Amino acid sequence: MSQKLNITVVSGSIRPGRQSERVVKFLTKETSSRGWKVNIVDPATTSPNLLTLRYMDYETQGLDAPQVLKDLSDSFSSSDAFIFCSPEYNFSLSPILANIVDHFKPEFARKPIGIVTYSISPFAGVRASVQLYSLIAGIGAVSVPASMPIPSVHELLNEEGIPQKEEMHGFAKNFLDELEWYTTALKNART
């Protein structure tokens, strides 16, 4: 049986016509059906400026951090786990996702992060996941071994995030079961 968990889904695109909204809607439904509290960070509506100072640097320099950074820090700190959703741009992860994450570090420490990549091609953004594993290690978090690559995302998920193939629920179940296991184990270890 699923535990009540607090999960933050970080969307990785701000481009016009982005497919991330389909993916985030799908993940929100799948995680909510488990009774989890789901927080969505959408860089199109909640995005810090390009990184000049990390959130933790403001205090050490006697500066007041922008409210968007304070809000994100509070949200990330209260999360038990994260799902990073990234398209693949030029064989790499989304720069806006990296920008959001790079503002923070202690908020992610010893917490699990599940990777969901997607593309309109059959390759499902898997090359972005390689970069995400490095990023996750760099912020002191734990990447969940199971990932969820979504190929031809525009065909597998409609605009409302409803799967067009029933097996999408099975893929999500396997991915979220693994995320839940790591979240529970690491949450218990942190306390």
C-alpha positions in Angstrom: 0.0 0.0 0.0 1.3 3.5 -0.9 2.4 5.9 1.8 1.4 9.5 1.9 4.3 11.2 0.2 5.1 14.8 -0.8 6.5 14.7 -4.4 7.6 17.6 -6.5 7.5 17.3 -10.3 9.8 19.7 -12.1 8.8 20.4 -15.7 11.7 20.9 -18.0 10.5 23.1 -20.9 9.3 26.6 -21.6 9.3 26.4 -25.4 6.1 27.1 -27.3 4.2 23.9 -28.2 6.1 22.1 -25.4 5.1 18.5 -24.7 6.0 18.7 -21.0 2.5 19.7 -20.1 1.2 16.3 -21.4 3.8 14.5 -19.3 3.3 16.5 -16.2 -0.5 16.0 -16.4 -0.1 12.3 -16.8 2.4 12.1 -13.9 0.1 14.2 -11.7 -2.8 11.8 -12.2 -0.7 8.7 -11.7 0.9 10.1 -8.4 -2.3 11.6 -7.1 -4.1 8.2 -7.5 -1.6 6.9 -5.0 -2.6 9.5 -2.5 0.6 11.4 -2.8 0.7 15.2 -2.5 2.0 16.5 -5.8 3.6 19.9 -6.2 4.3 21.1 -9.8 7.2 23.4 -10.6 6.6 24.8 -14.0 9.5 27.0 -15.3 7.1 28.8 -17.6 5.3 30.3 -14.6 7.8 29.9 -11.8 11.4 30.4 -12.9 14.3 32.2 -11.3 16.5 34.4 -13.5 19.6 32.8 -15.0 21.9 31.6 -12.2 24.1 34.4 -10.8 23.9 33.4 -7.2 22.8 30.2 -5.7 20.0 30.5 -3.1 22.4 29.7 -0.2 24.8 32.5 -1.5 22.4 35.3 -0.8 22.5 34.9 2.9 26.3 34.6 3.1 26.6 37.8 1.1 24.1 39.6 3.2 21.6 39.9 0.4 17.9 39.2 0.4 17.0 36.4 -2.0 14.2 36.9 -4.6 10.8 35.6 -3.4 10.8 33.0 -6.2 13.9 31.4 -4.8 12.5 31.5 -1.2 9.3 29.8 -2.4 11.2 27.2 -4.4 13.5 26.5 -1.5 10.6 26.0 0.9 8.9 23.7 -1.6 12.0 21.6 -2.4 12.9 21.4 1.3 9.4 20.0 2.2 9.5 17.4 -0.6 10.2 13.8 0.1 11.2 13.1 -3.5 11.3 14.6 -7.0 10.5 13.7 -10.5 12.6 15.6 -13.1 10.9 15.7 -16.5 13.2 16.7 -19.4 13.0 16.8 -23.1 16.1 16.1 -25.0 17.7 19.2 -26.5 20.9 18.6 -28.6 21.7 15.3 -26.9 21.4 16.9 -23.5 18.9 17.9 -20.8 16.8 21.0 -20.9 18.8 24.1 -19.9 15.8 25.6 -18.0 15.6 22.5 -15.8 19.4 22.7 -15.1 19.0 26.4 -14.3 16.3 25.8 -11.7 18.2 22.9 -10.1 21.5 24.7 -10.0 20.1 27.4 -7.7 19.8 24.8 -4.9 21.7 22.0 -3.3 20.9 21.3 0.3 17.2 21.1 -0.5 17.9 18.0 -2.6 20.4 16.3 -0.3 19.8 12.5 0.3 16.4 12.6 -1.5 15.5 10.4 -4.4 14.9 11.8 -7.9 13.1 9.9 -10.6 13.9 10.7 -14.2 11.3 11.0 -16.9 12.5 12.0 -20.4 10.5 12.4 -23.5 10.7 13.4 -27.1 8.6 13.3 -30.3 11.2 10.9 -31.7 11.4 7.2 -31.0 14.5 7.8 -28.8 12.4 9.1 -25.9 15.0 11.6 -24.7 17.2 8.9 -23.2 20.4 11.0 -24.0 19.1 13.7 -21.6 18.8 11.1 -18.8 22.6 10.5 -19.0 23.1 14.2 -18.2 20.5 14.1 -15.5 22.3 11.3 -13.7 25.4 13.5 -13.4 23.4 16.5 -12.3 21.6 14.5 -9.6 24.8 13.2 -8.2 26.2 16.7 -8.2 23.5 18.0 -5.9 23.8 15.2 -3.4 20.6 13.5 -4.4 20.0 9.8 -5.3 18.8 8.9 -8.7 16.2 6.1 -8.8 17.5 3.3 -11.0 14.2 2.9 -12.9 13.5 5.7 -15.3 10.6 6.5 -17.6 11.5 7.4 -21.1 8.5 8.3 -23.3 9.0 8.1 -27.0 6.7 9.8 -29.5 5.1 11.6 -26.6 2.7 13.5 -28.8 1.2 10.1 -29.8 1.3 8.3 -26.5 -0.2 11.1 -24.4 -2.9 13.5 -25.5 -3.0 17.2 -24.5 -4.8 16.3 -21.2 -2.1 13.7 -20.3 -4.4 10.8 -21.0 -2.5 7.8 -22.3 -3.4 6.6 -25.8 -1.9 3.2 -25.0 -3.0 1.3 -21.9 0.6 0.1 -21.2 1.6 3.6 -20.2 -0.1 2.9 -16.8 2.1 -0.1 -16.4 5.2 1.8 -17.2 4.2 4.5 -14.7 3.4 1.9 -12.0 6.8 0.3 -12.3 8.6 3.7 -12.2 6.5 5.0 -9.3 6.8 1.8 -7.3 10.6 2.2 -7.5 10.4 5.9 -6.6 8.2 5.0 -3.6 10.6 2.4 -2.4 13.6 4.7 -2.5 11.6 7.6 -1.1 10.4 5.5 1.9 13.9 4.1 2.6 15.7 7.4 2.3 13.0 9.3 4.3 13.4 6.7 7.1 17.2 7.0 7.0 17.1 10.8 7.1 15.0 10.7 10.3 
